[in-house]
Amino acid sequence: MRTGIVAGFVVAATTAQLAAQGGAQFTSFQIEATGGWSMNKTDTSPDMELNQYFVAGTYHLKPVLLADHPWNEAAFLEHSTFIQGGISFADFEIGAFSADGPLFRVGGAYAEKDNPIAAQLNMQIGTLDGDGGIDIDLMSVNGRCGYWLQPNAIVGAQITLEKTEIDTMLDVDSLSFGAFGKIVHSLGEGRSVNAEAHLDLVSVDDGVSDEDNFEFGVAADFYFTKQYSVGAFVDFSVGDAASDEGTTLGLRGTAWITPQLSVNAALSTFMADSNAGSDEDFFTLFFTGRF
């Protein structure tokens, strides 16, 4: 799976001249279009697998300058306000049972260079039609409110609510809230580093028990140039919910083939601390176009 990341860098390197020429003309964007695929595989008995094929669009209320910083961080560093929407087709399988259907996502963010307060809100909802008339209802809502410590650094609070319902057989609610931080620091000569961290309290209620876990995670991306980056992340979960206790390790990378087109890939693995949980692998590959 690392091949996808490496291949993106190889393609980008062979088109460096094209990117340089395009950069002289393409200096800002207002629309982003994204499309790709993601896969979750959980080591249960039998294995559980979820594939999603997705497209999404983002409209920035003002043109976003590429400027002299990582192209992937342009919207963050330029404090862009935007709205977005997307749709994905999800295909879920476990043993002989399968379910599929669309998931819809809407959201947006507020940020201004002359205002220290920023906010973001996203929602996803949908129903997967399953075998034997057994449907899976999925819903998630997450929000953030942050304060700019400086133009390239923000801290704040976040909250996420996730709900999974399978007819009358299963009804699980997950509520998490906590703090986050992010900074993009220039190292000079076109190189930069992005650092992120979060700390959350997660409460899982399955109708039988209500258990809490603490989750802590850090991530970092190194930008070799404004176009290319590789990153890694690690998350830890500990507490009463034994099924969620464990460690997540991951890698990710981005390559802007031109100022208007990028390829992105990420992979991660969750390692459960006990037999009460299940190991899980995740992979995604997607492309972004800017106009």
C-alpha positions in Angstrom: 0.0 0.0 0.0 3.0 2.3 0.4 3.4 1.9 -3.4 0.5 4.4 -3.9 2.4 7.1 -2.0 5.7 6.4 -3.8 4.1 6.3 -7.2 2.5 9.7 -6.5 5.9 11.2 -5.8 7.5 9.6 -8.9 4.8 11.1 -11.1 5.1 14.5 -9.5 8.8 14.5 -9.9 8.6 13.7 -13.6 6.2 16.7 -14.1 8.2 19.2 -12.0 8.8 21.4 -15.0 5.1 21.5 -15.9 4.3 22.4 -12.3 6.7 25.3 -12.4 5.2 26.6 -15.6 1.7 26.3 -14.2 2.7 28.0 -11.0 3.5 31.1 -12.9 -0.1 31.3 -14.1 -2.2 29.6 -11.4 -1.7 31.6 -8.2 -5.1 31.1 -6.5 -8.2 28.9 -6.4 -11.8 29.1 -5.3 -13.2 25.6 -6.0 -11.8 22.2 -5.0 -13.1 18.8 -6.3 -12.1 15.6 -4.6 -12.7 11.9 -5.6 -11.3 8.7 -4.4 -11.7 5.4 -2.5 -11.3 4.2 1.1 -11.3 0.8 2.7 -11.7 -0.4 6.3 -11.0 -4.1 7.2 -11.6 -5.3 10.7 -10.2 -8.6 11.9 -13.3 -10.2 13.3 -14.6 -13.7 12.7 -15.6 -13.5 9.9 -13.8 -10.3 8.7 -15.7 -7.1 8.3 -15.0 -4.8 5.4 -16.3 -1.4 4.4 -15.4 0.2 1.0 -16.4 3.7 0.1 -16.2 5.5 -3.2 -16.6 9.2 -2.8 -16.7 12.6 -4.5 -16.9 16.0 -2.8 -16.7 19.7 -3.6 -15.6 22.7 -1.7 -16.4 26.4 -2.5 -14.2 29.1 -0.9 -16.0 32.4 -0.4 -12.8 34.2 -1.4 -10.0 33.1 -3.7 -7.3 31.3 -1.8 -3.7 32.2 -2.6 -1.1 29.5 -3.0 1.5 32.0 -1.8 4.9 30.9 -0.5 3.9 28.0 1.7 2.9 24.4 1.3 0.1 24.1 -1.3 -1.7 21.5 0.7 -2.0 23.9 3.7 -3.1 26.9 1.6 -6.7 27.1 2.9 -5.5 26.8 6.5 -2.7 29.4 6.3 -4.9 31.8 4.3 -7.7 31.5 6.9 -10.3 30.5 4.3 -14.1 30.4 4.8 -15.8 27.7 2.8 -18.8 25.4 2.3 -18.6 21.8 1.1 -20.7 18.9 0.2 -20.1 15.3 -0.9 -21.6 11.9 -1.5 -20.1 8.4 -1.1 -21.3 5.0 -2.0 -20.6 2.6 0.8 -20.4 -1.2 0.5 -20.4 -3.2 3.8 -19.7 -6.9 4.1 -19.4 -9.4 7.0 -19.6 -13.1 6.2 -22.7 -13.8 4.1 -24.3 -10.4 5.0 -23.9 -7.3 2.9 -25.4 -3.8 2.8 -24.8 -0.8 0.6 -26.1 2.6 -0.1 -25.2 6.3 -0.3 -23.9 8.6 2.5 -24.3 12.3 2.2 -22.0 14.9 3.7 -22.4 18.7 4.1 -20.3 21.2 6.1 -18.3 24.4 6.2 -15.8 26.5 8.0 -15.4 30.1 9.1 -12.0 31.8 9.3 -10.8 35.4 8.7 -7.3 36.9 9.0 -8.6 39.8 11.1 -10.6 37.6 13.5 -8.9 35.3 16.0 -11.9 33.0 16.2 -12.5 30.1 13.7 -15.2 27.4 13.5 -16.0 24.3 11.5 -19.1 22.0 11.3 -19.6 18.8 9.3 -22.4 16.2 9.1 -22.8 12.9 7.4 -25.9 10.8 7.2 -27.2 7.8 5.2 -28.8 4.3 5.2 -27.2 1.1 3.9 -29.8 -1.4 2.5 -28.9 -4.8 3.8 -29.8 -8.4 3.0 -33.1 -9.6 4.4 -34.4 -6.1 4.9 -31.9 -5.4 7.6 -30.8 -1.7 7.2 -27.9 0.1 8.7 -28.5 3.8 9.6 -25.4 5.9 10.0 -25.1 9.5 11.3 -22.1 11.6 12.4 -21.8 15.3 13.3 -18.5 17.0 14.3 -17.7 20.5 15.1 -14.7 22.6 16.1 -14.1 26.1 17.5 -10.6 27.4 17.6 -8.5 30.4 18.5 -5.6 31.6 16.4 -2.5 32.0 18.6 -0.7 33.3 15.5 -1.5 33.2 11.8 0.0 29.7 11.4 -1.1 28.1 14.7 -4.6 27.4 16.2 -5.9 25.7 19.3 -9.5 24.9 20.3 -12.2 22.6 21.3 -14.0 19.8 19.3 -16.9 17.5 19.6 -18.1 14.5 17.6 -21.3 12.5 17.8 -21.6 9.2 15.9 -24.7 7.0 15.8 -25.1 3.5 14.3 -28.4 1.7 14.3 -29.1 -1.7 12.8 -32.9 -2.2 12.9 -33.8 -3.3 16.4 -30.7 -5.3 16.9 -28.1 -2.7 17.6 -28.1 1.0 18.6 -24.7 2.5 19.5 -24.0 6.1 20.3 -20.5 7.5 20.5 -19.8 11.0 21.9 -16.4 12.5 22.1 -15.2 16.0 23.1 -11.8 17.5 23.8 -9.1 19.8 22.6 -7.0 20.1 19.4 -4.0 22.1 18.1 -2.3 22.6 14.8 0.7 24.6 13.6 2.4 24.9 10.2 6.0 26.1 10.6 8.3 27.2 7.8 11.9 25.8 7.9 13.1 28.0 5.1 14.2 27.1 1.6 10.7 25.9 0.7 10.5 23.3 3.5 7.9 23.3 6.2 6.5 21.0 9.0 2.9 20.5 10.0 2.2 19.3 13.6 -1.1 18.4 15.1 -2.4 17.0 18.4 -5.7 16.1 20.1 -7.0 14.9 23.4 -10.5 13.6 23.7 -12.9 11.9 26.2 -15.0 9.3 24.3 -18.2 7.9 25.7 -19.7 4.8 24.0 -23.3 3.8 24.8 -24.6 0.5 23.3 -27.9 0.5 25.3 -26.4 -2.1 27.8 -23.4 -0.2 29.1 -21.9 3.3 28.9 -18.1 3.3 29.0 -15.5 6.0 28.6 -12.1 6.1 27.0 -9.4 8.8 26.8 -7.9 9.2 23.3 -4.6 11.1 22.6 -3.0 11.5 19.2 -0.2 13.4 17.4 0.6 13.8 13.7 3.3 15.4 11.7 4.0 16.1 8.0 7.3 17.1 6.5 7.1 19.2 3.3 10.2 18.7 1.2 9.0 21.5 -1.0 5.7 23.3 -1.4 4.4 20.4 -3.4 5.5 17.1 -1.7 5.0 15.8 1.8 5.2 12.6 3.8 3.7 12.3 7.3 3.0 9.9 10.2 0.5 9.8 13.0 -0.1 7.8 16.2 -3.2 7.6 18.4 -3.7 5.9 21.8 -7.0 4.9 23.4 -7.3 3.8 27.0 -10.2 3.4 29.5 -13.3 1.4 30.4 -14.3 0.5 26.8 -12.0 -2.5 26.3 -13.1 -3.0 22.7 -11.8 0.4 21.8 -8.5 0.3 23.7 -5.4 0.1 21.5 -2.9 2.0 19.4 -3.3 3.3 15.8 -0.2 3.9 13.7 -0.4 5.5 10.2 1.5 7.0 7.3 0.3 9.5 4.7 1.6 11.5 1.8 0.6 14.2 -0.7 2.1 15.1 -4.1 0.9 18.1 -6.1 1.5 17.0 -9.7 0.7 20.6 -10.8 -0.6 23.5 -8.8 -4.1 22.3 -9.7 -3.9 18.5 -9.3 -2.8 16.4 -6.3 -2.7 12.7 -5.4 -3.1 11.7 -1.7 -2.7 8.4 0.1 -2.9 7.3 3.7 -2.8 3.9 5.5 -3.1 3.0 9.1 -3.5 0.0 11.4 -5.3 -0.2 14.8 -3.9 -2.8 17.2 -6.3 -3.7 19.9 -4.9 -4.1 23.4 -7.0 -7.2 24.3 -9.2 -9.9 22.8 -12.2 -7.7 23.6 -11.2 -5.5 20.6 -10.4 -6.2 17.0 -7.5 -5.1 14.9 -8.4 -2.9 11.9 -6.6 -1.7 8.8 -7.5 1.5 6.8 -6.4 2.7 3.4 -7.5 5.6 1.2 -6.4 7.1 -2.1 -7.9 10.2 -3.6 -7.2 13.0 -6.0 -7.9 16.8 -5.6 -8.4 19.3 -8.4 -8.4 23.1 -7.9 -10.0 25.7 -10.1 
